[in-house]
Amino acid sequence: MPFPTHTSRTSSPSPSIKKSPANESKEQQDKEEKDSSTTAMDNNPSPPSITIRRAKLKDSQTLGTILAAGFIDDDVFGEYLFPHRREYPDDYRLQFARMMRSHMYKRGHRVRVAVDSSSSRVIGVASWERQGRKKTSKSTTATKEKRSNNDHNNNSVCLLFKHVAIRSLDAISSIIHPDRSVSVENKRNFDAEVPNYKHYWSGSRSETWYLSFLAVDAEYRGCGAGRALVEEGIRWGETDGVCVSLISTECGDGFYQRLGFVDVGSATQGALKGLRGGSIKFYERHLEKSEKEEEDEEKQS
């Protein structure tokens, strides 16, 4: 079960949103959300209207810039894997752009972007992967058809062709312009540690919507884009009846916990021991509800 990427939480985080008691006013809830955010949109007190859509190839350079800015201070996808990122910032951005292009047309992957509706500016990105054998969806036929069309799955041959073409072009590009920001040795060590923590994705957790990367533009911190991108994946998990999972960077721990994710272990062990972050988290609230409903039905019958 491959986990080629360390799931991310950018240094440009979306707000950490607390759930207020039902009797609290809307004003008090808004105040708590603002106070709990790591940052706020100081120059834009009125949060923009956010739209979530599928990423397009023309977005790839923008996504590379957003991801590079978000991970530049990260222990794993910054200092450890890319120790020369500050010397070669263009190389660092380019490897993220290449990765997102590949994910856009790779079967089982979905790349979503958050867009400022007023300006059509891409302000955030989330890359998801559906791992494990797919269960029969709980959604209706119409919903399944809509989802299929949105993610290219209605034409697997065309999808495969596009993915191979993009990977081939990027492979040629990497030969002409190799990534000078990366540490080949550290990347090898990183990949070698995967078998030591992949057991967390077993049993009832072998099927999952896995969040590989999440980043939000620094200018849009606190606007809700990160939350919206994560909730999109949670909805897919609810639809498919599977868990949602990720490996968080240190600065994302509180954010994901407030969204309902629970820590189950750590990926920073072995050669990665001592690096900040690496918390393995699962979201399973919807599965717990389903189990309780089944138990109640059995009691009634």
PyMOL commands that set and color helices and strands:
alter all, ss='L'
color gray80, all
select helices_A, chain A and resi 26-36+57-71+75-80+89-104+141-150+156-176+184-192+194-196+198-200+203-205+218-220+225-240+250-258+270-272+285-300
alter helices_A, ss='H'
color red, helices_A
select strands_A, chain A and resi 50-54+109-116+121-131+208-216+243-248+262-266+279-283
alter strands_A, ss='S'
color yellow, strands_A
deselect
rebuild
show_as cartoon
